[in-house]
Amino acid sequence: MALAVREREDWPALCTCLGSGGLQAPLQAYANCVPAPMPPGIPAAADGGNRLAEAMKSWTTRDLMLAAALGAAFGVLFEGANIAYALYKSLLGDVFSNLGYGLWISAGVAVPYVLRRPGAAVAGELLAGFISMVIGSQWGADVMLSALVQGIGCEAAFALGGWKRYSPPFVLLAGAMGGAAAFGHDYLIYGYQGLSHMLVGVTAAVIVASGALLGGLLPKALMDALVAAGVLDNTPLGRERRTA
């Protein structure tokens, strides 16, 4: 489904403003240059699928730009995790090399935590996965399938809270559900069926725990630190903190 994006009449001025930032961090330049619109209402729908579809129509150009900026940043993080994984896998083995798995789930928590929008978890994972794939991920096109699955897992957790709850328990749940979805993907794609039941169980536990901690709490702490530093002041998360 295509997102309904608001038309902007100030693209020339906006581009000039963003370009004038020089070496300024992209997120800070974005926050300074784009005025914050009031989010439109989200119409109710009869079922969960229709509700999400209707809610995603409330996305604005500003939302898409912020999601793209965050997704690009986490895509670089994903590729860094790819490189680290290749280095430490031989030391930790097939099971415990998944201790860092949550880093690949972090965009599915960070983007919705900042944006507070339905669909942001899936969008964040897909954007970050795409950047990682373009940079040169060793998993090729499967990165996009994995990102989609992980994003859906995280999205489901925020959907349970009506996309209105972003407290530590929900962030932990989102990371854990993203990890569970990631394990399901890997089980089917990478031949876990040949492992013993014990190894499968331990691998699942490691991925889910990493998802909760590195994919859930860590990106929350990082986004909170950026808000405290003033980088994300002009975002839904930043505005919520100012009015709290």
N, C-alpha and C positions, 0 to 999 in steps of 0.2 A: 504494500500500500504506500502510495506516495505521500509524503508529509506536506501538509498545507502550510506554506511559508508566507509570511507577510511580505508584501512588496515594500521596498524602501525607495524613497525619492532622494535620499541623501548619500548615495553610494560614492560620488566623487569626493564630497567633503570627508566622508568616513575613511576612504582609502588614503586621502592626503594626511588625515590625522594619524592613522596607523603607521604610515610610512615615515612620519616625522619622528617616530620614537627612536630611530637609530638602533643602537644596541640594547635598547630597553627590552626587558623580558616581554615576550609576546602576550602573556596573560595580563600583565600590568598595563601594557599599551591598549589591549582590548578593553579592559575595565575602565580605563580613563576616557576612551574615545566614544564608546557606544552608550547612549543614554538608556537607562533601564525602564522598559515599558512595564505597565501593570499587566500581569498575566490575565488573559481572558478566562471566563468561567469554563468549567469542564462539564458538559452536559451529562446527565445520568444515562445509563444504558441498562437494558434488561439483563444482560449476562456479562461475564468477565471479559470475553473476547471483544464484544461491542464496546464495552466501557474503555478498554485500552485503546481501541481504534479511534473512538471519539476523543479521548483524552489527548492522543498524540496530535490531533489537529490544532491543539493549543500551542504547539511549538512555534517559536518565532525565529526570524533570521538571527537574532542575538543568541538564542539558545543553540542553534546549529553551529554558530561560530565558536561559542564557548566549548561545546562538545568536541568540535574539531581540534581546537587548541589543546584540550586535555588529552584527547585521543592520540594526537601526535606525540605529546610528551610521554605518555605511557607506552606508545609504540617503541620509542627509543629504549625505555626501561625493559620492555619485553625482549628486545634484541640483546640487551646487556645480560638478561637472565639466560638467554639462549647460549651465549658465549660462556657464561659461568658454568652452566649445566654440562657443557661439553668438557670442561676442565675437571669438574669434581665427580662426574659420574663414575669414572674408573676407581676413585677412592672410596666412594660410599656404596657402590653397587646399585643394582636396578631398583631395589625397594626404597632405600633411604636417600637416594638421589632425588626423590620426590619431595624432600623436606622444603625445597624452595619453590614448589609448584604454585603456591598462592600468589607469587609475583605475577603470574600470567592471568590471574583472576582480578587483580587489583583495579583495573580500569572499569570492570563491571560493578564496582562499589564506589570508586572515587567520583565518577561522572554523575551518577544519580545522587550521590551525597551532596554534591555542589549544586546541581541543576534542580533537584526536586521535581523531576518530570517523569511521567510514565514513558517507558521505552528507552530511557537514558542508559540503563545497564546494558542492553543489547547494543545500542549505538556505540557506547564507549568501548566495549570489547571488540566490535567489528572494526571500528576506526583504528584502534591500537593494533589489532591483528594485521590489518592491511598495511600499516606503516612498517611493522616488523617484517612482513613478507616482502615488501618492496626493498627494504634494506638488505635482506638476504637470509631470512630464517632457513635453517637447515631442514625444516619440515614442509617447506614449499606451500602448495595451495591448501594442504590440510590445516594450516593455521587458521584459515577463514572458517572452516567447519568447526574446529575446536573453539574458536572465539564465539561463534554463534551459540553453540551448546552451552558454554560457560555463561554467556550473557543471559540466556534464557533461565538458567539456574538462579542467577543473582536476581533477575527480574521477578521471578516467582516469589522470592522472599519479600521484596518490597511491595508486591501486589497483595500479599497477605495483610499488610498494614495499610492498604488502600493508597499506597504511594504518599503517605503522610507521616510515616514513622521512620525516623533515621537515628534512633537511639543506639547505644552500643549493642544491646541484645539483637536488634534487627540487622545491624551491620555485621555482627558475628554470624547470624543466621544466613545472611546473603552470601558471605564468603564461603560458609560451609556448604550451602546448596550449590554454589558455583563449583566447589570442589567435587561434590557428589556427581554433578553433571559431567565434569571433566573426567572423572574416573569411569563413568559409563561409556563415554566416547573412547577412552583409551582401551578399555576392556574389549570392545568390539573391533577396534581398528588395529591394535598392536598385539593381539594374540595372547591376552592374559588367560584365556581359557585353558592354556597348557600349563599354567602354574598350579601348585597345590592350593587347597582351600585356605590353608593358613597364610601363605604368601599373598593370596588375593585379598584376604581380610586385612592383613597388616598394611598392604599397599593402599587399600581404600581408606583406612584410618589415617595414614600419613597424609594423603592428598586432602582429605576433608579437614583435618586439623590445620594443615598449612593454609588451606583456603580461608578458614576462619580467622587465623592470626595474620598471615602475610597478605591475604587477599581482602580481609575485612577490617581488622583493627589498624593495621599499618597505614593503608591509604586514608582512613579516617583521621588518624593522627597527623598525617602529612597535610591534608587539606585544612585541618584545624590550625596547624602552624602557619600555613599561608594566609589564612584569615587573620590570625593574630599579627602577622607582619604587614597587613594591609593590602596584600596582592589581590585578594578575592573580595574586596569590600563591595564591589558593585555587581554581586551575584546573588542568587536567591539565598545561598548559605550565609553570605556576608550580611545581607539585609536582615535576615532572621536573627543573627547574633547582635546586630545593633539595636534591634527592638526588644530583645529578650530582657 
